[in-house]
Amino acid sequence: MSHFYKSYQSLLPGIAFTFSIAAVGFLLALAPVFSQIGPLSVAILLAVGYRHFFGFPVKLSEGVRFSAHKLLKLAIILFGLKLNIHIIFEEGIPLLLRDSLVIIFSLGVMMILSRTLKADHSLSLLLGIGTGICGASAIAAVSPILKVKEEDTALSAGIISLIGTVFAVTFIMIRPFLPIDSESYGMWAGLSLHEVAHVALAGEPAGENGMGMALLSKLGRVFLLVPVCVILIAVVKRKKHLHSPQKLPFPWFLAGFLMMSLIGSFVLPSYLPASNNVIDGVSSLTSFILTMAMAGLGLNVSLRDVRDRAIKPIAAVTITSVLLSVFTFLIL
């Protein structure tokens, strides 16, 4: 019990800090200038700015990490309540095939560009995997398998967070000019963007169905992290003659998301026919939790590290992301 209490105490300050950034983000998003990009974008930009000018709050690191990873997964699980499960039945397999193409395309283009630009191989490989699958989460998952340096893992995660934020905000800005409906836009965002959080950010303006399609498309890529890790372990084992394969992380929040989708689609309509207020309340809570996750993600982005070490990998991943956006738009 005392150990649990001490762990809780170490988490609370960092969680409170991301809560504060999220609250400021929500308030600023009420202003005309910021209302177009929403509280999620505002919060992550505030966090990146704080990290740049004041440094990373080391004493708050445990709580910040909790917000960036655990709260993000909780928010995605809760959002499942608002996803119509019939969309999964109708679009699941075709989306999974598209997700597979996205991973192959991203990794292939990234490695070709890294050779052409003579960019750092380790950073480029991590960025290619992060771009194709699920950003920093994928990078963190494959780093132990690839035996890369810790600083390469951190820098790659920071670059993915930064580039993904820029692309997510860009998607929001160009959405009104696209000749596609909300669900197609959501699918495009889910197939193209880097982090689950970035997909949630870009998908929010598309409404419930658009957001649901965005997360479904993205979560298919997250699910494919498992077979990708299996392939990488086989390649590394063959190359370096390893005999103790790494334990693979399974994205359990994907199962939670789908379970909540089943509950929202079949249970609540039958037993709580007047549950709109409940669903709206959960939706508001989910948005705020997502904003806290954005703040935690932004605090892990060091603009100085990006400037000093990774100009060529940044160029490569930016070009790859642009080409991926065009490619995924064409296969909608």
LINGIGI-V735026 format. One record per backbone hydrogen bond with DSSP energy under -1.0 kcal/mol. NH is the residue of the N-H (numbers start at 1). CO is the residue of the C=O. E is the energy in kcal/mol with one decimal. If there is no record, write none. Layout:
NH|CO|E, NH|CO|E
//
This chain:
5|1|-2.3, 6|2|-2.3, 7|3|-2.3, 8|4|-2.4, 9|5|-2.3, 10|6|-1.9, 11|7|-1.4, 12|8|-2.0, 15|11|-2.2, 16|12|-2.8, 17|13|-1.8, 18|14|-2.2, 19|15|-2.3, 20|16|-2.1, 21|17|-2.1, 22|18|-2.5, 23|19|-2.4, 24|20|-2.4, 25|21|-2.5, 26|22|-2.3, 27|23|-2.1, 28|24|-3.0, 29|25|-1.9, 30|27|-1.4, 31|28|-1.8, 35|31|-1.8, 37|34|-1.0, 38|34|-1.6, 42|38|-1.9, 43|39|-2.6, 44|40|-1.9, 45|41|-2.2, 46|42|-2.3, 47|43|-2.2, 48|44|-2.3, 49|45|-2.3, 50|46|-2.5, 51|47|-2.5, 52|48|-2.1, 53|49|-2.2, 54|50|-2.9, 55|51|-1.2, 58|56|-1.8, 60|57|-1.6, 61|58|-1.8, 64|60|-2.3, 65|61|-2.8, 66|62|-2.0, 67|63|-2.2, 68|64|-2.5, 69|65|-1.8, 70|66|-1.1, 71|66|-2.0, 73|69|-1.8, 74|70|-2.2, 75|71|-2.5, 76|72|-2.1, 77|73|-2.3, 78|74|-2.5, 79|75|-2.1, 81|78|-1.7, 82|79|-2.0, 83|80|-1.4, 87|84|-1.8, 89|85|-1.7, 90|86|-2.0, 91|87|-2.8, 92|88|-2.4, 95|91|-2.3, 96|92|-2.0, 97|93|-2.0, 98|94|-2.0, 99|95|-2.9, 100|96|-1.9, 101|97|-1.8, 102|98|-2.2, 103|99|-2.0, 104|100|-2.2, 105|101|-2.8, 106|102|-2.8, 107|103|-2.3, 108|104|-2.2, 109|105|-2.7, 110|106|-2.3, 111|107|-2.0, 112|108|-1.9, 113|109|-2.5, 114|110|-2.2, 115|111|-1.7, 116|112|-2.1, 117|113|-3.1, 119|114|-2.4, 124|120|-2.2, 125|121|-2.6, 126|122|-2.2, 127|123|-2.6, 128|124|-2.4, 129|125|-2.1, 130|126|-2.7, 131|127|-2.6, 132|128|-2.1, 133|129|-2.3, 135|130|-3.1, 137|134|-1.2, 139|135|-2.0, 140|136|-2.7, 141|137|-1.7, 142|138|-2.3, 143|139|-1.7, 146|142|-2.5, 147|143|-1.1, 148|143|-1.4, 153|149|-1.8, 154|150|-2.5, 155|151|-2.6, 156|152|-2.5, 157|153|-2.2, 158|154|-2.2, 159|155|-2.5, 160|156|-2.5, 161|157|-2.2, 162|158|-2.3, 163|159|-3.1, 164|160|-2.6, 165|161|-1.7, 166|162|-2.0, 167|163|-2.5, 168|164|-2.5, 169|165|-2.4, 170|166|-2.0, 171|167|-2.6, 172|168|-1.9, 173|169|-2.0, 174|170|-2.2, 175|171|-1.4, 177|174|-1.7, 178|175|-1.7, 185|181|-2.4, 186|182|-2.5, 187|183|-2.4, 188|184|-2.4, 189|185|-2.6, 190|186|-2.5, 191|187|-2.2, 192|188|-1.6, 193|189|-2.4, 199|195|-2.0, 200|196|-2.4, 201|197|-2.3, 202|198|-2.7, 203|199|-2.6, 204|200|-1.4, 206|203|-1.6, 207|204|-1.6, 211|207|-2.8, 212|208|-2.6, 213|209|-2.4, 214|210|-2.2, 215|211|-2.5, 216|212|-2.3, 217|213|-2.5, 218|214|-2.3, 219|215|-3.2, 220|216|-1.4, 221|217|-1.0, 222|218|-2.1, 223|219|-2.5, 224|220|-1.5, 225|222|-1.7, 226|223|-1.3, 228|224|-1.9, 229|225|-2.4, 230|226|-2.1, 231|227|-2.3, 232|228|-2.5, 233|229|-2.5, 234|230|-2.1, 235|231|-2.4, 236|232|-3.0, 237|233|-2.7, 238|234|-2.1, 239|235|-2.3, 240|236|-3.2, 241|237|-1.3, 252|250|-2.2, 254|251|-1.8, 256|252|-1.9, 257|253|-2.5, 258|254|-2.2, 259|255|-2.3, 260|256|-2.6, 261|257|-1.8, 262|258|-1.9, 263|259|-2.2, 264|260|-2.8, 265|261|-1.9, 266|262|-2.5, 267|263|-1.0, 268|263|-2.5, 271|267|-2.4, 272|268|-2.7, 275|272|-1.4, 279|275|-2.6, 280|276|-2.8, 281|277|-2.3, 282|278|-2.5, 283|279|-2.4, 284|280|-2.3, 285|281|-2.3, 286|282|-2.7, 287|283|-2.2, 288|284|-1.9, 289|285|-2.5, 290|286|-2.5, 291|287|-1.8, 292|288|-2.1, 293|289|-2.1, 294|290|-2.1, 295|291|-2.0, 296|292|-2.2, 297|293|-2.4, 298|294|-2.8, 299|295|-1.9, 300|297|-1.2, 301|298|-1.7, 306|302|-1.9, 307|303|-2.1, 308|304|-2.4, 309|305|-2.2, 310|306|-1.1, 314|310|-2.2, 315|311|-2.2, 316|312|-2.5, 317|313|-2.8, 318|314|-2.3, 319|315|-2.3, 320|316|-2.5, 321|317|-2.3, 322|318|-2.2, 323|319|-2.7, 324|320|-2.6, 325|321|-2.2, 326|322|-1.9, 327|323|-2.8, 328|324|-3.0, 329|325|-1.6, 330|326|-1.7, 331|327|-1.1
//
